[in-house]
Amino acid sequence: MSSTVTDVSDYLSTLNTGTTDLGSDSEALTSIDAFYDLLVAEITNQDPTEPMDNSDLVLQLAQMSSIEATNTLNENMETFIEQSSLTSATELIGKEVTYLDADDTGDEITGTVTGVTRTDDDTFEVIIDGVSVPMDYITDVTEAESDTTTTTETTEA
């Protein structure tokens, strides 16, 4: 069952519980500007014989500040996780890895990571010998063996 947001208290309850259906305007109501607009409308339209209690107003402002801080923290955590995933993937470049074959046969394939790519769903995959492999398919990581050999020429004087 959904309810309509009619005052600041309803709005804050909606944000805290996520149970109220805000309809198509739900995205607009999640901003601090929408909160202030709703607060001004509530104060403007309040009954002069029963004005809003100052403690209620302070409580509502504190709740909104807390919600905004939580939203900012969530956004920062998402950015951190994305950057951490990218760092983890790029650290594999040049390493030899073993990964599970994508066709679910259970076969393990070994190859050298040559690059990293971002998928459409904002996850990172490593490029192993030309094949894009999800990070969670990797089962083992080792230093790549060097294919170069050093030759020394000596000349007689």
Residue frames as qw, qx, qy, qz and C-alpha x, y, z in Angstrom:
[[0.000, 0.890, 0.456, 0.000, 0.00, 0.00, 0.00],
 [0.445, 0.239, -0.009, 0.863, 1.40, 3.39, -0.91],
 [0.171, -0.812, -0.416, 0.373, 0.85, 6.72, 0.77],
 [0.359, 0.802, 0.131, 0.459, 1.23, 10.28, -0.38],
 [0.506, -0.141, -0.271, 0.807, 3.93, 12.58, 0.92],
 [0.068, -0.862, -0.406, -0.294, 2.17, 15.60, 2.38],
 [0.272, -0.944, 0.155, -0.107, 4.67, 17.08, 4.80],
 [0.197, 0.718, -0.647, 0.164, 8.31, 16.99, 5.80],
 [0.555, -0.333, 0.703, -0.294, 7.77, 14.19, 8.32],
 [0.891, 0.312, 0.282, -0.173, 6.24, 11.97, 5.63],
 [0.567, 0.753, -0.331, 0.036, 9.13, 12.81, 3.32],
 [0.075, -0.640, 0.726, -0.240, 11.76, 11.91, 5.92],
 [0.745, -0.098, 0.597, -0.281, 9.93, 8.69, 6.79],
 [0.843, 0.523, 0.030, -0.124, 9.94, 7.79, 3.12],
 [0.397, 0.739, -0.526, 0.141, 13.67, 8.32, 2.82],
 [0.315, -0.505, 0.736, -0.322, 14.42, 6.38, 6.01],
 [0.693, 0.013, 0.679, -0.243, 12.22, 3.35, 5.26],
 [0.079, 0.256, -0.734, -0.625, 11.88, 3.40, 1.50],
 [0.218, 0.307, 0.920, -0.106, 8.32, 2.04, 1.87],
 [0.331, 0.689, 0.338, -0.549, 6.30, 4.93, 0.49],
 [0.537, 0.391, 0.556, 0.500, 5.61, 5.06, -3.22],
 [0.080, -0.585, -0.042, 0.806, 6.41, 8.58, -4.36],
 [0.621, 0.701, 0.320, -0.141, 5.23, 7.99, -7.89],
 [0.712, 0.542, 0.110, 0.431, 7.05, 9.44, -10.87],
 [0.037, 0.906, -0.174, 0.384, 8.43, 12.37, -8.85],
 [0.861, -0.478, -0.044, 0.168, 10.49, 10.15, -6.51],
 [0.712, 0.178, -0.023, 0.679, 13.79, 11.25, -8.01],
 [0.053, 0.693, 0.029, 0.719, 12.93, 14.92, -7.53],
 [0.615, -0.724, -0.057, -0.307, 12.01, 14.36, -3.88],
 [0.894, -0.231, -0.137, 0.359, 15.40, 12.89, -3.02],
 [0.464, 0.448, -0.116, 0.755, 17.27, 16.17, -3.40],
 [0.305, -0.349, -0.461, 0.757, 17.94, 18.65, -0.63],
 [0.117, -0.023, -0.186, -0.975, 16.28, 21.37, -2.72],
 [0.488, -0.355, -0.641, -0.474, 13.03, 19.41, -2.82],
 [0.490, -0.409, -0.656, 0.403, 13.25, 18.97, 0.94],
 [0.152, -0.237, -0.208, 0.937, 13.63, 22.71, 1.47],
 [0.284, -0.162, -0.426, -0.843, 10.78, 23.46, -0.95],
 [0.543, -0.418, -0.709, -0.166, 8.56, 21.06, 0.97],
 [0.422, -0.360, -0.522, 0.648, 9.64, 22.58, 4.29],
 [0.014, 0.077, -0.022, -0.997, 8.91, 26.13, 3.11],
 [0.426, -0.275, -0.564, -0.652, 5.51, 25.04, 1.80],
 [0.538, -0.426, -0.712, 0.148, 4.71, 23.37, 5.12],
 [0.286, -0.322, -0.368, 0.824, 5.71, 26.46, 7.14],
 [0.128, -0.035, -0.253, -0.958, 3.87, 28.80, 4.76],
 [0.540, -0.267, -0.541, -0.587, 0.68, 26.76, 4.93],
 [0.330, -0.156, -0.828, 0.425, 0.74, 25.92, 8.63],
 [0.338, -0.770, -0.504, -0.199, -2.16, 26.79, 10.92],
 [0.130, 0.610, -0.288, 0.726, -1.23, 30.06, 12.71],
 [0.649, -0.573, 0.139, -0.481, -3.05, 28.89, 15.82],
 [0.910, -0.295, 0.282, 0.073, -0.92, 25.73, 15.94],
 [0.358, 0.809, -0.455, -0.099, 2.51, 26.62, 14.48],
 [0.873, 0.198, -0.414, 0.165, 5.16, 24.01, 13.88],
 [0.706, -0.689, 0.086, 0.141, 7.19, 23.17, 16.96],
 [0.163, 0.863, -0.477, -0.043, 10.79, 24.41, 16.69],
 [0.491, -0.410, 0.769, -0.002, 12.11, 21.11, 18.00],
 [0.787, 0.375, 0.488, -0.037, 10.28, 19.30, 15.18],
 [0.483, 0.867, -0.118, -0.038, 11.88, 21.65, 12.67],
 [0.121, -0.747, 0.654, 0.001, 15.36, 21.10, 14.08],
 [0.681, -0.112, 0.722, -0.048, 14.80, 17.33, 14.14],
 [0.750, 0.585, 0.305, -0.044, 13.67, 17.33, 10.52],
 [0.311, 0.887, -0.341, -0.011, 16.67, 19.41, 9.42],
 [0.353, -0.570, 0.741, -0.031, 19.02, 17.08, 11.31],
 [0.776, 0.147, 0.612, -0.051, 17.42, 14.02, 9.71],
 [0.653, 0.754, 0.067, -0.029, 17.76, 15.53, 6.26],
 [0.055, 0.838, -0.543, 0.005, 21.41, 16.39, 6.89],
 [0.572, -0.318, 0.755, -0.052, 21.99, 12.82, 8.03],
 [0.791, 0.421, 0.442, -0.044, 20.33, 11.42, 4.92],
 [0.461, 0.868, -0.184, -0.017, 22.37, 13.71, 2.65],
 [0.196, -0.706, 0.681, -0.023, 25.58, 12.67, 4.43],
 [0.715, -0.040, 0.696, -0.047, 24.67, 9.00, 4.01],
 [0.727, 0.651, 0.214, -0.039, 23.97, 9.53, 0.30],
 [0.225, 0.880, -0.418, 0.005, 27.32, 11.27, -0.14],
 [0.451, -0.485, 0.748, -0.047, 29.08, 8.44, 1.70],
 [0.802, 0.247, 0.542, -0.053, 27.38, 5.87, -0.53],
 [0.593, 0.804, -0.042, -0.013, 28.46, 7.73, -3.67],
 [0.021, -0.805, 0.592, -0.044, 32.03, 7.97, -2.38],
 [0.639, -0.247, 0.725, -0.064, 32.07, 4.26, -1.53],
 [0.804, 0.495, 0.326, -0.043, 30.83, 3.36, -5.02],
 [0.391, 0.870, -0.297, 0.040, 33.62, 5.47, -6.54],
 [0.309, -0.643, 0.694, -0.090, 36.18, 3.86, -4.23],
 [0.782, 0.022, 0.619, -0.064, 35.01, 0.35, -5.12],
 [0.722, 0.684, 0.106, -0.004, 35.15, 1.14, -8.84],
 [0.195, 0.858, -0.467, 0.089, 38.66, 2.58, -8.55],
 [0.529, -0.456, 0.707, -0.111, 39.76, -0.37, -6.42],
 [0.851, 0.273, 0.447, -0.041, 38.46, -2.80, -9.04],
 [0.571, 0.808, -0.131, 0.060, 40.31, -0.94, -11.78],
 [0.122, -0.775, 0.609, -0.115, 43.51, -0.94, -9.73],
 [0.724, -0.199, 0.653, -0.092, 43.20, -4.67, -9.07],
 [0.822, 0.500, 0.272, 0.007, 42.67, -5.36, -12.76],
 [0.416, 0.861, -0.273, 0.102, 45.56, -3.18, -13.97],
 [0.382, -0.667, 0.635, -0.076, 47.94, -4.77, -11.47],
 [0.848, 0.046, 0.528, -0.004, 47.44, -8.03, -13.37],
 [0.613, 0.772, -0.146, -0.086, 48.84, -6.65, -16.63],
 [0.314, 0.668, -0.666, 0.104, 51.93, -8.64, -17.54],
 [0.456, -0.308, 0.767, -0.329, 51.10, -11.43, -15.07],
 [0.355, 0.031, -0.877, -0.323, 50.37, -15.01, -15.99],
 [0.537, -0.087, 0.440, -0.715, 46.91, -16.05, -14.83],
 [0.065, -0.139, -0.973, -0.173, 44.85, -19.19, -14.83],
 [0.449, 0.099, 0.182, -0.869, 41.13, -18.76, -15.38],
 [0.506, 0.258, 0.807, -0.163, 38.04, -20.89, -15.83],
 [0.094, 0.145, 0.684, 0.708, 36.83, -21.26, -19.40],
 [0.338, 0.106, 0.141, -0.924, 33.74, -19.14, -19.99],
 [0.601, -0.004, -0.563, -0.568, 31.79, -22.01, -21.60],
 [0.692, -0.388, 0.343, -0.502, 31.36, -23.68, -18.16],
 [0.862, 0.194, -0.468, -0.027, 33.30, -26.80, -19.08],
 [0.754, -0.645, 0.100, 0.070, 35.41, -26.34, -15.99],
 [0.805, 0.288, -0.023, 0.519, 38.59, -26.23, -18.07],
 [0.347, -0.833, 0.045, 0.428, 41.34, -24.00, -16.78],
 [0.644, 0.645, 0.083, 0.403, 43.26, -21.89, -19.26],
 [0.535, -0.604, 0.020, 0.591, 46.54, -20.11, -18.59],
 [0.494, 0.652, 0.231, 0.527, 47.65, -16.96, -20.34],
 [0.392, -0.155, -0.176, 0.889, 49.23, -13.54, -19.89],
 [0.068, 0.850, 0.448, -0.267, 47.14, -10.45, -19.11],
 [0.461, 0.205, 0.285, 0.815, 47.70, -7.80, -21.77],
 [0.090, -0.299, -0.112, -0.943, 45.03, -5.25, -20.91],
 [0.075, 0.378, 0.743, -0.548, 41.86, -4.24, -19.07],
 [0.139, -0.310, -0.509, -0.791, 38.45, -3.32, -20.42],
 [0.304, 0.130, 0.521, -0.787, 35.26, -1.91, -18.87],
 [0.075, 0.339, 0.906, 0.243, 32.03, -3.74, -19.66],
 [0.204, -0.508, -0.407, -0.731, 28.60, -2.24, -20.30],
 [0.619, -0.671, -0.389, -0.125, 27.62, -2.94, -16.68],
 [0.068, -0.877, 0.316, -0.355, 30.65, -0.96, -15.39],
 [0.848, -0.428, 0.291, 0.114, 32.68, -3.97, -14.28],
 [0.133, 0.765, -0.582, -0.241, 36.23, -4.62, -15.39],
 [0.980, 0.100, 0.168, 0.035, 37.52, -7.58, -17.34],
 [0.331, -0.639, 0.554, 0.418, 41.10, -8.44, -18.16],
 [0.740, 0.578, -0.248, -0.239, 42.31, -9.21, -21.66],
 [0.606, -0.423, 0.663, 0.117, 44.22, -12.50, -21.68],
 [0.338, -0.100, 0.787, 0.506, 45.77, -13.44, -25.00],
 [0.172, -0.066, -0.501, -0.845, 43.06, -11.49, -26.82],
 [0.402, -0.469, -0.759, -0.208, 40.15, -12.90, -24.79],
 [0.268, -0.501, 0.208, -0.796, 38.11, -10.74, -22.39],
 [0.559, -0.207, -0.786, 0.162, 37.80, -12.57, -19.06],
 [0.462, -0.781, -0.114, -0.403, 35.73, -11.47, -16.02],
 [0.008, 0.629, -0.628, 0.458, 37.88, -10.95, -12.92],
 [0.695, -0.304, 0.478, -0.443, 35.93, -13.53, -10.93],
 [0.953, 0.262, -0.121, -0.095, 36.91, -16.28, -13.41],
 [0.371, 0.650, -0.594, 0.296, 40.59, -15.94, -12.44],
 [0.902, -0.393, -0.172, -0.055, 41.78, -18.75, -10.18],
 [0.786, -0.363, 0.078, 0.494, 45.53, -18.19, -10.00],
 [0.273, 0.951, -0.119, 0.086, 48.04, -15.40, -10.62],
 [0.801, -0.319, 0.166, 0.478, 51.80, -15.78, -11.06],
 [0.049, -0.748, 0.337, 0.570, 54.64, -13.72, -12.44],
 [0.812, 0.566, -0.021, -0.141, 54.92, -14.20, -16.19],
 [0.795, -0.212, 0.344, 0.453, 57.92, -16.14, -17.37],
 [0.067, 0.776, -0.293, -0.555, 60.33, -14.08, -19.38],
 [0.859, 0.430, 0.273, 0.058, 60.54, -15.00, -23.05],
 [0.346, 0.888, -0.292, 0.078, 63.63, -12.93, -23.70],
 [0.900, -0.201, 0.023, 0.386, 67.12, -14.33, -23.66],
 [0.074, -0.938, 0.260, 0.216, 70.24, -12.32, -23.30],
 [0.894, 0.278, 0.039, 0.348, 73.10, -12.94, -25.70],
 [0.324, -0.848, 0.248, 0.339, 76.56, -11.68, -25.11],
 [0.774, 0.589, -0.070, 0.222, 79.00, -11.12, -27.90],
 [0.575, -0.665, 0.258, 0.402, 82.67, -11.17, -27.30],
 [0.613, 0.772, -0.143, 0.087, 85.21, -9.81, -29.65],
 [0.840, -0.227, 0.042, 0.491, 88.83, -10.73, -29.73],
 [0.004, -0.965, 0.118, 0.233, 91.29, -7.95, -29.66]]
